[in-house]
Structures are given as C-alpha cells and as structure tokens.
Amino acid sequence: MINMKTTHNILFQDSRNLKNIPSESVDLIVTSPPYPMIEMWDEMFSHQNPEIQDALANGDGNQAYALMHEILDSVWDEVFRVLKNDRFACINIGDATRKVRDDFCLYPNHARILNYLLKIGFSALPDILWRKQANTPNKFMGSGMLPAGAYVTLEHEYILIVRKGSKREFKTEDAKENRRESALFWEERNVWYSDVWTDIKGTEQKLPKPMSRLRSAAFPFELAYRLINMYSVKGDVILDPFLGTGTTTAAAMTSGRNSIGVEIDESFQNVLCPIAQDIVNFSNTYLQDRALRHLEFVKNRIQNEKPLKYTNAYYGFPVVTSQEQFILFNNLEAVEACRNNIFQVAYSTKPQTWNFEHASESLVGNKTKPHISPSQLSMLNAQ
Ligand SMILES: C[S@@+](CC[C@H](N)C(=O)[O-])C[C@H]1O[C@@H](n2cnc3c(N)ncnc32)[C@H](O)[C@@H]1O
C-alpha cells in the first residue's frame, strides 16, 4: 500500500436526519445510543421530544419508554439507508431497571431495538453479552435472603450484531490482499468472537486524556477497536451516529479505517479536538502492545509444545494459521486537521521494525514440534 491515509469527519447534528451522508456509503456501524429509561438520559430524550418529560412526570413509564425508542427508531432508519449492502451494524445497548411510581420493572432495550432492526430489513446475527461485573458493596441492595421479593442484579450489556444483506465478498486481488493484512491473530479470534466478553472493564482503559475525563457514558476503546477489526477491513468507512466522546473515531484512526461521527451535543467539541493531538502516540503504543501480547502468546505456546506452523511475512514472528501470515499493523505518522472537524491521518506502510526475527527462526522447518533455544526464549521474555 502506498501513501495510506484515512479521513475522519465529525458532524454536530441530529442523527435522525443524515441527509448529508449518501445512501449505501458506509461499511460498518459501531455505536451506543443513549439508553432509554436510564435516568441520566431523560433530559436528552425529553429535549428531542417534550412529551417524554410529560410521560415521566405522569408516572407513565411505558409511554416514556415507547417515545424514547421512537427517537432511536428514526436513527436506525437512517443507519439502514446509509449502510452498504452486505455490511454489519454493531450496537452496544444495556437494558434499564427503574421504579416509576411504585412499580419496579425491566425495560428490555436490547429486545426492543433488535425487533425494530429486523422490521426494517436487517438480519440478526449472534450477539455478544458484555459482562460488566459490579463489585460494589451494595450490589444486592434491597434484596434480602427471603424469597419472592428480590431482583437479579443487572451486570451485563449487549452488543447487537446485525447485517444488511448477506455475506460480503472480496473479489479483486487488491481487496483480498487488504483483507489478509487486516486479519486478527488466532488467539485474538478465540476471545473476540466468543459470545461473552468478560475481559473488558468499563474503566481502566489507557485512553487519551480528554476521553477518559468523560468516561461515564463512553464505551471502552477496546470494545470499539475489536468490533472495527472484526467486522471491517482497512480503508472502510465506519459510522457512529451517537459519537459522544469520540471513542469510535479514535478506534477507527488506530485501525486504519475512515470514520464519520455524528453527535447532537456540540459541547463534545472540546473533547474531540484534543484527541487528534494524542492519537499518534496512543495508537502506536496500542499497536505495539498488541504485537507484544502476541509474542507473549507465542512464548506460552512454545513452552506448552503446541504447534505454530506459520511465520508472519512482515514481522517474522510465528503464527498459528496461514491466515495470519500477512497481518500488518500500520503505525500512525501524523494527524492533520484539514477543515473544521475533518481530520486526516497518515500511516506508515512499512512494518514497524520490532526485533522478532530470532524468535521465529527456530520454528521454521520444524513444523510439528516447535523448538526454541534458551537464548531465544530469554529474548522473548525481554519483550
Ligand atoms: C451513550 S452516549 C455515546 C458514548 C460514546 N460511545 C462514547 O464512547 O463516548 C450517546 C450519545 O448520543 C448523543 N445523542 C443523543 N441523541 C442523539 C441524536 N438524535 N443525534 C446524535 N447524537 C445523539 C448523546 O449526546 C450522547 O453523547
């Protein structure tokens, strides 16, 4: 690849109308809407439809819930329109528990959204349960030891995965090569494509500072990064119609994808611009950590005498399958703010020179039983 660049466009507007984004122009949606019936979003929803405030004031939870989803429905209509055929949408959503008047109940946001997505033409695919354990001391507050009066603690969210159309095809040789360079490691695949994610915490992410300040409603960088790398290839266009602090933009920049982020609240401007200043260092450190995690995996696999039959062509490190031979990380070189809220990122097209060669030499030619010498093992240990 020569002169790899990506463009990131941030639009401050209401996503219920995305008329400035052409139909069938987006490759992947990664987003998390405001959650209906979670109190922190009452004002945001009421601002978009004042009848919601009235319903809440009248203690009519079901009506408020229905009206809040009508707002989201209009956004899902636009999402369907702008998405290309044979592409995915990944929507992170949590259900809500709430007492309105004297009735405590669950508002099943994930089911309501999924039903609507199916109604407008998406196909459902297996979803991901994001398990966010709450270790707070009052986790079981209100639930005693006596039966028939307590409620289960809600400690998970969903990542709904739907598709418009059917399986995406990569027909040209260039498209196939780009797909191979966008591949995941075998050990990442085993965790990322599992239907329960337990290893992503809502906190403790190494985020650029401006993002970490507004973490309350933000999803973790790792969540957006994984979804982008699971469901798109380099050079694709990612859309987040509920951009918030810009996590999806940052993850798209790190992944070599283009992005469009739409956010109704202009006060997020103050958060988004500084991200551009930090993203080069942040991304390059993140990519290096990803490579080092792979080396750690290699080390353990060698110690356990499990096979690593192939070698990555760019880095020379061992990999488990032939599909990982051409994984290539593109380090970020520079970010330029070209126009108002449009950023361009330039990438290196050469592989970063990490010192992995010795680790792989010992494996080549010994495909059934990998061996590594003590000095090579100590080199891996030093990574
Ligand atoms: C759950 S937050 C998204 C957080 C985001 N994933 C992050 O990592 O920061 C939902 C965002 O949607 C925005 N929003 C709500 N209604 C909107 C609408 N109609 N159009 C565009 N943005 C909207 C809110 O202002 C809020 O920032």
The ligand as a Gaussian input file, in Angstrom:
#p B3LYP/6-31G(d) Opt

LIG

0 1
 C      -24.107000       6.559000      25.170000
 S      -23.526000       8.053000      24.509000
 C      -22.297000       7.504000      23.383000
 C      -20.963000       7.362000      24.018000
 C      -19.880000       7.026000      23.028000
 N      -19.966000       5.640000      22.579000
 C      -18.517000       7.268000      23.664000
 O      -17.692000       6.341000      23.700000
 O      -18.287000       8.367000      24.135000
 C      -24.801000       8.601000      23.444000
 C      -24.501000       9.902000      22.746000
 O      -25.535000      10.136000      21.778000
 C      -25.784000      11.531000      21.692000
 N      -27.120000      11.689000      21.064000
 C      -28.321000      11.523000      21.647000
 N      -29.313000      11.708000      20.754000
 C      -28.721000      11.995000      19.569000
 C      -29.209000      12.272000      18.254000
 N      -30.516000      12.292000      17.985000
 N      -28.305000      12.512000      17.270000
 C      -26.978000      12.492000      17.526000
 N      -26.454000      12.248000      18.765000
 C      -27.317000      11.985000      19.764000
 C      -25.670000      11.986000      23.139000
 O      -25.413000      13.376000      23.226000
 C      -24.504000      11.125000      23.643000
 O      -23.290000      11.808000      23.515000

